[in-house]
Amino acid sequence: MSRMSTPSRSEATGDDPVYDLAADCTIEDVEEGACYRATVNGVVEYGVFVDLSASVSGLVHESNLDGSYDVGDELTVRLVDVRENGDLGFESIDAADRETVQVGHEPDITATDDLAERVGESITVEGELVQIKQTGGPTVFTLRDGVGIVPCAAFEAAGVRAYPGFELGDIVRVTGRVERREGALQLEVESLDAVDESDEIRERLDSALEEQATPHDVEPLVDWSALEPMQDDLEAVATRLRRAVLENRPIRIRHHADGDGMCASIPVALALERFIEEVHGDPSAARHLLKRLPSKAPYYEMEDVTRDLNFALGDRERHGQQLPLLVMLDNGSTEEDVPAYEALAQYDIPIVAVDHHHPDPDAVDGLLAEHVNPYLHGEDYRVTTGMLCVELARMIHPEITDELTHVPAVAGLTDRSEADAMADYLALAREAGYDEDDLQAIGDALDYAAHWLRYSAGESLLTDVLGVDAADDSRHDDLVEFFAERAARDTDEQLDAAMPHVESATLDNGADLYRIDVERHAHRFTYPAPGKTTGAIHDRKVADSDGPVVTVGYGPDFAVLRSDGVRLDIPHMVEELEDETDGGVSGGGHLVVGSIKFVKGMREAVLDALETKMGAAEIDEELGSASVAGFED
């Protein structure tokens, strides 16, 4: 059925319009003598072949051609010959000042979340290009339409860019056949066109994106007033994370390589993986879009950021990906993070941080898109990052709740939290089948595995240890028992070597001080590392003491601090030591746990000044220590 009325060739004049056919127009929609927009699809010795639509093509013979053309060039042609076999012949014409008329019914637009029901059919989708990847075969255009994301494969020639005029962010209409390749839904492109109503469509897409990015409204696992002022902050982070998934933006999670850091990062990564699976037609999408990486230091080191930038820029170059959203978990709140953050700012890479270390908001807030930290709301480190991130994960994908009910208790025990809510978290864990000894063993196993994994995320291994993501119960139990027993054995061996060399003194405020050179009197390059060794020594001394205790483990250019009953404002002490000693002092931590670094030649001066400051600190017998595992040299 013809969709237009066009004049015959004899009737055509210079005032006749030029018809621009929709992709689904057929030969029934063209008439001899009419003028059309065409695209060159092939060049031969005797002329050029042109496309008027996905199924209407023909030849402009060299005798009817007014110039030279390359594949992809556009020109205006008049249909001069319709042969009995259906072949079409055209001549090129000058289309200056002619009106262009769009021809063809608007196609039915299929939503990407309906593609599974349309396999084998030719359909049309409409949306924004969020990734363009050139492979050794087709060009893969990734399109988002407000409800999902689908890859669209267009083939020009092996390794040759198809539709070179399109860029990231363009609003397009793609017609093609829905296929399933290696388990992933894909659209095999028949046509890809710009959309005239792009502003209207973009507004609709943005509205749908905003709605879909809105996190789920979930009640916290426990009724705890300390969480209330951070709910809005967590929702803002959840919104950014969901939006990144919907925009096909990679997400790079950096987390502290200790028990609390893993209790924070593993649930968030799991929630994002599940959400990516919902949004994408490609089951392997999470592997390409989401990376979880441990950081040994309790801040973002230049070594880490240069690696992250190198990978991000490489992925943009090789795979057409956007630059990532960086997520800092259980670190990222201090002045020590600033140099790395400023490196990311060179590329406008957004950063969000969820942390419970004592923050330097004046230093970092201008570099963070979102910042969640209990200190910003009058709380402190006892609200662990793992507790916060379980709630964050549930906002992203609430269906994972049943897998995570024991995780906040593990986070609290590994960080020695004395929060009011610990009793409630332990009760939740008991309902899930874990007593306190089980939870402590999981924390010890996580810490032990993280030590040997070093810079590796430990993907499936750590989910099995933590007991999430459909972990096999029997394997989970066996792994926890094995790693926890090895951790206890190695710690005992370390302490057998170190304890005889612990020096003691009494500080001016009456607290007991214990010092040890962990570089000389503890095994190196094994578990536990210097920070963990200092913590284990401290725990034994606290158990044998009735009063406040401070323990310092030091090496040539570092010191790790632990305190029970003494209020050490370690970030403030670091600032004063830097001003007073000329020792190149840096570091940070909580009120009762932290680490500092200094130049080797100033060790004695720095340690003596540190001892004086600890002796002047306020005694607070209610103040217990958190885990020092993350403050290792």
C-alpha positions in Angstrom: 0.0 0.0 0.0 1.5 3.3 -1.0 1.9 5.9 1.7 2.3 8.9 -0.5 1.2 10.4 -3.8 4.2 11.4 -6.0 4.2 12.9 -9.5 5.2 11.0 -12.5 8.6 11.7 -14.1 7.0 13.8 -16.8 5.3 15.9 -14.2 8.3 16.4 -11.9 9.5 20.0 -11.7 12.1 21.9 -9.8 9.5 22.6 -7.1 8.8 19.0 -6.4 9.7 17.9 -2.8 12.4 15.4 -1.8 11.0 12.4 0.0 12.9 11.0 3.0 11.8 7.4 3.4 11.5 5.8 6.8 13.6 2.7 7.4 10.7 0.3 7.1 9.5 1.7 3.7 9.3 -0.8 0.9 9.2 -0.6 -2.9 5.5 0.0 -2.7 6.3 3.4 -1.3 8.3 4.8 -4.3 7.1 6.0 -7.7 8.9 6.7 -10.9 9.8 10.4 -11.3 9.9 11.2 -7.6 12.9 12.5 -5.8 14.4 10.9 -2.7 17.1 11.2 -0.1 19.6 8.4 -0.6 22.8 7.0 1.0 25.6 5.4 -0.9 26.1 1.7 0.1 28.6 0.7 -2.6 30.8 2.1 -5.3 31.5 0.3 -8.6 33.2 1.2 -11.9 29.8 1.9 -13.6 28.2 4.0 -10.8 27.1 3.8 -7.2 24.5 1.8 -5.4 22.2 3.7 -3.0 19.8 2.9 -0.2 16.5 4.8 0.2 15.4 2.6 3.2 16.3 -0.7 4.7 14.8 -2.6 1.8 14.7 -0.1 -1.1 18.0 0.1 -3.1 19.1 0.7 -6.6 21.8 2.0 -9.0 22.8 5.4 -10.1 24.6 4.7 -13.4 27.8 6.7 -14.0 26.0 8.4 -17.0 23.4 9.8 -14.5 25.9 10.7 -11.8 26.9 14.3 -11.2 30.1 13.7 -9.2 32.2 11.1 -7.3 30.9 9.6 -4.0 32.1 7.3 -1.2 30.2 4.8 0.9 28.1 6.6 3.5 27.8 9.8 1.4 24.3 11.2 1.1 22.8 12.6 -2.2 19.4 13.3 -3.7 18.2 11.1 -6.6 15.2 10.8 -8.9 13.7 7.4 -9.7 14.0 7.1 -13.5 13.5 3.4 -14.1 11.6 0.5 -12.5 12.4 -2.7 -14.3 10.3 -5.8 -14.5 12.6 -7.7 -12.2 12.2 -5.0 -9.5 15.6 -3.3 -10.0 15.6 0.4 -9.6 17.5 3.0 -11.6 18.2 6.6 -10.4 19.8 9.8 -11.5 21.5 12.3 -9.1 19.9 15.8 -9.0 20.5 19.1 -7.4 18.2 19.4 -4.4 18.9 23.0 -3.4 15.9 24.8 -1.9 13.6 21.7 -2.2 11.2 20.9 0.6 11.9 17.6 2.4 8.9 15.4 3.2 9.2 12.6 5.7 7.5 9.4 4.4 6.5 6.3 6.3 4.4 5.4 9.3 6.1 5.9 12.7 7.2 2.4 13.7 6.0 0.8 16.8 8.7 1.3 19.4 9.6 -1.7 21.4 10.9 -1.4 25.0 14.2 -3.1 25.7 12.7 -5.1 28.6 10.3 -6.8 26.0 13.1 -8.1 23.7 13.1 -11.6 25.3 9.6 -12.0 23.9 10.6 -10.8 20.4 13.6 -13.1 19.5 13.7 -13.7 15.8 11.5 -10.6 15.0 12.4 -7.3 13.4 11.6 -4.5 15.8 12.5 -0.8 16.4 14.0 0.7 19.6 14.6 4.3 20.4 17.0 5.8 22.9 20.5 7.2 23.7 23.8 5.8 22.7 25.8 5.1 25.9 28.6 3.0 24.4 30.1 2.5 21.0 32.6 -0.4 20.7 34.4 -1.4 17.5 35.2 -5.1 17.4 37.1 -7.1 14.9 33.7 -7.7 13.3 30.7 -5.5 13.8 30.4 -2.1 15.5 28.4 -2.5 18.7 26.2 0.4 19.7 24.8 0.1 23.2 21.4 1.9 23.6 19.4 2.8 26.7 15.7 3.5 26.4 14.6 4.4 30.0 13.8 0.8 31.0 16.9 -1.1 30.0 20.0 -1.4 27.9 20.6 -3.4 24.7 23.7 -3.9 22.4 23.0 -3.3 18.7 25.5 -4.9 16.3 25.9 -3.1 12.9 28.2 -4.6 10.3 29.9 -2.6 7.6 33.0 -4.8 7.1 35.2 -6.7 9.4 36.7 -4.2 11.9 35.2 -1.2 10.0 33.2 1.4 11.9 29.6 1.3 10.9 27.5 4.6 11.0 30.6 6.7 11.7 28.6 9.9 12.0 27.1 8.9 15.4 28.6 9.6 18.8 28.0 8.9 22.5 25.0 10.7 23.8 23.1 10.8 20.4 19.4 10.0 20.4 18.8 7.4 17.7 16.2 5.0 16.3 17.4 1.5 15.6 15.6 -1.1 13.5 16.8 -4.7 13.6 16.3 -8.3 14.3 16.3 -9.6 17.9 18.8 -12.4 18.3 20.3 -14.3 21.3 24.1 -14.6 21.1 25.9 -16.7 23.8 22.9 -16.1 26.1 22.8 -12.4 25.6 20.0 -10.5 23.8 21.3 -8.4 20.8 19.7 -6.4 18.1 21.3 -7.0 14.6 21.0 -3.6 13.0 19.1 -3.1 9.8 19.1 0.7 10.1 20.3 3.3 12.6 18.9 6.9 12.2 19.0 10.1 14.1 15.7 11.2 15.5 14.3 14.7 14.8 12.4 14.9 18.1 15.6 14.2 20.1 14.9 16.9 22.7 11.5 15.5 23.4 12.8 11.9 23.6 15.8 12.9 25.7 13.4 14.6 28.2 11.3 11.4 28.3 14.5 9.3 28.8 15.8 11.5 31.5 12.4 11.4 33.3 12.3 7.6 33.1 16.0 7.5 34.3 15.3 9.6 37.3 12.3 7.5 38.2 14.2 4.2 37.8 17.3 5.5 39.6 15.2 6.2 42.7 16.3 3.8 45.4 13.9 1.4 47.1 12.4 2.6 50.4 13.5 0.0 52.9 13.2 0.0 56.7 16.6 -0.4 58.4 17.4 -3.9 59.7 17.4 -2.6 63.2 15.7 0.3 65.0 18.7 2.5 65.7 18.6 6.3 66.0 22.3 6.6 64.9 21.3 5.6 61.3 18.4 8.0 60.9 20.5 11.2 60.1 22.4 9.2 57.4 19.4 7.8 55.6 19.2 10.7 53.2 23.0 10.5 52.5 22.8 6.8 51.8 19.8 7.3 49.5 21.8 9.9 47.5 24.6 7.4 47.1 22.1 4.6 46.1 20.6 7.0 43.5 24.0 7.7 41.9 24.9 4.0 41.8 21.6 3.0 40.2 21.8 5.9 37.8 25.3 4.8 36.8 24.0 1.3 36.0 21.2 2.7 33.9 23.6 5.0 32.0 25.9 2.1 31.3 28.7 3.9 33.3 31.3 1.6 34.8 31.6 1.5 38.6 34.9 1.0 40.3 34.6 0.1 44.1 37.7 0.7 46.2 37.5 -0.6 49.7 39.6 -1.0 52.8 41.2 -4.5 52.8 39.9 -5.5 56.3 36.9 -7.2 57.7 34.7 -4.1 57.8 35.8 -3.0 54.3 34.8 -6.4 52.9 31.5 -6.5 54.8 30.8 -3.1 53.2 32.0 -3.7 49.6 30.7 -7.3 49.0 27.0 -6.5 49.7 27.2 -3.3 47.6 28.9 -5.2 44.7 26.3 -8.0 45.0 23.4 -5.6 44.9 24.8 -3.8 41.9 25.4 -7.1 40.1 21.8 -8.1 40.6 20.6 -4.7 39.4 22.8 -4.8 36.3 21.3 -8.2 35.5 17.8 -6.7 35.6 18.7 -3.7 33.3 21.0 -5.4 30.8 20.1 -8.0 28.2 23.7 -9.3 28.5 24.4 -11.6 31.5 28.1 -10.8 31.3 27.5 -7.0 31.6 28.4 -6.9 35.3 31.8 -8.4 34.5 32.6 -5.4 32.3 30.9 -2.7 34.3 31.7 -3.5 37.9 35.1 -3.9 39.6 35.7 -4.3 43.3 39.3 -3.7 44.4 40.9 -3.7 47.9 43.2 -0.9 49.1 45.7 -1.9 51.8 46.1 1.6 53.2 43.2 3.3 55.0 43.2 6.0 52.3 43.3 6.2 48.5 47.0 5.9 47.5 48.6 7.4 44.4 49.5 3.8 43.4 45.9 2.9 43.4 44.6 5.9 41.6 47.2 5.7 38.8 46.2 2.0 38.2 42.5 2.9 38.2 43.0 5.8 35.8 45.1 3.6 33.5 42.5 0.9 33.3 39.6 3.5 32.9 41.3 5.3 30.1 42.3 2.0 28.4 38.7 0.8 28.6 37.5 4.0 27.1 39.9 3.7 24.2 39.4 -0.1 23.5 35.8 -0.6 24.4 34.2 2.8 24.0 33.2 2.9 27.7 32.5 6.0 29.7 34.9 6.9 32.5 33.8 5.3 35.7 32.0 6.3 38.9 34.5 5.7 41.8 33.0 4.3 45.1 35.2 4.6 48.2 34.1 2.3 51.0 35.6 2.2 54.5 38.1 4.8 53.5 38.3 8.1 51.5 37.4 10.7 54.2 40.8 12.2 55.0 43.3 14.7 53.7 45.5 11.9 52.6 43.0 11.0 50.0 43.1 14.5 48.4 46.1 14.0 46.0 44.4 10.9 44.5 41.1 12.6 44.3 42.7 15.6 42.5 44.1 13.2 39.9 40.6 11.9 39.2 39.4 15.5 39.0 41.6 16.0 35.9 39.1 13.7 34.1 35.9 14.8 35.9 35.5 11.3 37.4 32.8 11.5 40.1 33.6 10.0 43.5 31.3 8.9 46.4 32.6 7.8 49.8 30.9 5.8 52.6 33.3 5.7 55.5 33.5 5.8 59.3 37.1 7.0 59.8 37.5 10.5 61.4 37.0 12.8 58.4 38.6 16.0 57.1 35.4 17.4 55.4 37.1 20.7 54.6 39.7 18.8 52.6 37.6 16.2 50.8 34.0 17.4 50.4 34.7 19.7 47.5 36.1 16.6 45.7 33.3 14.2 46.6 29.9 14.0 44.9 28.5 12.3 48.0 30.0 11.7 51.4 28.4 9.5 54.1 30.2 9.4 57.4 28.8 9.2 61.0 31.1 11.9 62.3 29.3 14.4 60.0 26.2 13.7 62.1 27.6 13.7 65.6 28.2 9.9 65.6 31.5 8.1 65.5 33.4 5.0 64.3 31.1 2.6 66.2 28.7 3.0 63.3 30.8 0.8 61.0 30.9 1.1 57.2 29.7 -2.5 56.9 26.6 -1.6 58.8 26.0 1.4 56.6 26.6 -0.4 53.4 24.3 -3.3 54.1 21.5 -0.7 54.2 22.9 0.9 51.0 22.9 -2.5 49.3 19.3 -3.1 50.3 18.3 0.3 48.8 19.8 -0.7 45.5 18.3 -4.2 45.4 16.2 -5.1 48.4 15.7 -8.7 47.4 19.2 -9.5 48.8 18.1 -8.7 52.4 17.8 -12.3 53.6 21.4 -13.0 52.5 22.8 -10.1 54.4 21.2 -10.1 57.9 24.3 -11.5 59.6 26.8 -9.2 57.8 26.4 -6.1 60.1 27.2 -8.2 63.1 30.4 -9.5 61.4 31.3 -5.9 60.5 30.8 -4.8 64.1 32.8 -7.6 65.6 35.7 -7.2 63.2 35.9 -3.5 64.0 35.2 -4.1 67.8 32.2 -1.8 67.6 30.6 -1.0 71.0 27.6 0.5 69.3 24.2 0.4 71.1 22.8 -1.6 68.1 25.3 -4.5 68.4 22.9 -6.5 70.5 20.2 -6.2 67.9 22.6 -7.1 65.1 23.8 -10.2 67.0 20.1 -11.2 67.5 19.5 -10.9 63.8 22.5 -13.1 63.1 21.2 -15.7 65.6 18.0 -15.8 63.7 20.0 -16.5 60.5 21.8 -19.4 62.3 25.0 -17.7 63.5 26.1 -17.3 67.1 28.8 -14.8 68.1 31.6 -17.3 67.8 30.5 -18.1 64.2 30.5 -14.4 63.4 33.9 -13.8 64.9 35.3 -16.8 63.0 33.9 -15.3 59.7 35.6 -12.0 60.5 38.9 -13.7 61.3 38.7 -15.8 58.1 37.9 -12.7 56.0 40.9 -10.9 57.5 43.2 -13.8 56.9 42.1 -14.4 53.3 42.4 -10.6 52.5 46.0 -10.6 53.8 47.1 -13.3 51.3 44.9 -12.0 48.5 46.8 -8.7 48.8 45.6 -6.6 45.8 43.1 -9.2 44.5 39.4 -8.9 45.1 39.0 -12.6 45.8 35.5 -12.5 44.1 33.9 -15.9 44.7 36.2 -17.0 47.5 35.2 -14.1 49.8 31.5 -14.4 49.0 31.8 -18.0 50.1 33.6 -17.0 53.3 31.1 -14.3 54.1 28.2 -16.7 53.3 26.4 -14.6 50.7 25.5 -14.9 47.0 24.2 -18.5 47.2 27.3 -19.7 49.0 27.3 -23.5 49.5 26.6 -23.9 53.3 29.1 -26.8 53.7 31.9 -25.1 51.8 31.2 -21.8 53.7 31.5 -23.6 57.1 34.7 -25.5 56.0 36.4 -22.4 54.6 35.6 -20.3 57.7 36.9 -23.0 60.0 40.1 -23.5 57.9 41.0 -19.8 57.5 40.0 -18.9 61.1 42.1 -21.7 62.5 45.1 -20.7 60.4 44.7 -17.1 61.5 44.7 -18.1 65.1 47.7 -20.4 64.7 49.8 -17.7 62.8 48.8 -15.0 65.3 49.9 -17.2 68.2 53.2 -17.9 66.5 53.8 -14.2 65.9 53.0 -13.3 69.5 55.3 -16.1 70.8 58.1 -14.3 69.0 57.1 -10.8 69.8 55.8 -10.7 73.4 59.2 -11.1 75.1 60.3 -7.9 73.4 57.4 -5.6 74.4 58.7 -2.6 76.5 56.4 -1.0 79.1 56.2 2.4 80.7 53.6 4.6 82.5 52.4 7.7 80.7 51.9 11.0 82.6 48.1 10.5 82.7 48.6 7.2 84.4 47.9 4.9 81.4 50.1 1.9 80.8 52.2 2.3 77.6 53.5 -0.8 75.7 55.9 -0.4 72.8 57.5 -2.9 70.4 59.7 -2.6 67.4 57.6 -4.9 65.1 60.2 -4.6 62.4 62.9 -6.3 64.5 60.8 -8.5 66.8 58.1 -9.9 64.7 58.1 -12.2 61.6 58.0 -10.1 58.4 56.0 -10.8 55.2 53.6 -13.1 56.9 50.3 -13.1 58.8 49.6 -11.0 60.9 51.1 -7.9 59.4 52.6 -5.2 61.7 49.2 -3.4 62.4 47.4 -6.6 63.2 50.4 -7.8 65.3 50.2 -4.6 67.3 46.5 -5.1 67.8 46.9 -8.7 69.1 49.6 -7.5 71.5 47.3 -4.7 72.7 44.4 -7.1 73.3 46.6 -9.3 75.5 47.8 -6.4 77.5 44.2 -5.0 77.9 43.1 -8.4 79.2 45.8 -8.4 81.8 45.3 -4.8 82.9 42.7 -3.0 85.1 43.4 0.4 83.8 43.8 2.3 80.5 46.3 0.9 78.0 48.0 2.3 75.0 50.1 0.1 72.6 52.5 1.4 69.9 54.0 -0.9 67.3 56.7 0.8 65.3 59.2 0.2 62.5 61.8 2.3 60.8 59.3 4.9 59.4 55.9 4.0 60.8 53.9 3.5 64.0 50.6 1.9 64.7 48.6 3.0 67.7 45.9 1.3 69.8 44.2 2.6 72.9 41.7 1.5 75.5 40.6 4.1 78.0 42.6 7.0 76.5 41.0 9.5 74.2 43.6 9.9 71.5 42.6 12.4 68.8 45.0 10.9 66.3 44.3 13.1 63.3 44.9 16.2 65.5 48.1 14.6 67.0 49.4 14.0 63.5 48.9 17.6 62.5 50.8 18.8 65.6 53.6 16.3 65.1 54.0 17.4 61.5 54.4 21.0 62.7 56.6 20.3 65.7 59.1 17.6 64.6 60.0 18.3 60.9 59.7 14.5 60.6 57.5 14.4 57.5 54.7 13.1 59.6 51.4 11.9 58.0 48.6 9.5 59.0 45.2 9.3 60.6 42.6 7.1 62.2 40.0 7.1 64.9 40.1 8.5 68.5 41.5 5.2 69.7 43.2 3.6 66.7 45.4 4.9 63.9 48.7 4.9 62.1 51.4 7.4 61.3 54.4 7.6 58.9 57.5 9.7 59.2 61.0 9.9 57.8 63.4 7.2 59.1 66.0 9.6 60.5 63.4 11.3 62.7 61.9 8.2 64.3 63.1 8.7 67.9 62.1 12.4 67.9 58.6 11.6 66.5 58.0 8.7 68.9 59.2 10.7 71.9 56.9 13.6 70.9 54.0 11.1 70.3 54.5 9.7 73.8 54.3 13.1 75.4 51.0 13.8 73.6 49.6 10.5 74.6 50.5 11.2 78.2 48.6 14.5 78.0 45.5 12.9 76.5 42.2 12.6 78.4 41.4 9.4 80.3 38.0 8.0 79.2 37.6 4.5 80.6 34.4 4.0 78.6 36.3 4.4 75.3 37.3 1.0 73.8 39.5 0.3 70.8 38.4 -0.6 67.3 40.1 -3.2 65.2 43.5 -2.0 63.9 43.7 -4.5 61.0 43.3 -1.8 58.5 46.1 0.3 59.8 49.0 -1.9 58.7 52.3 -0.8 57.3 
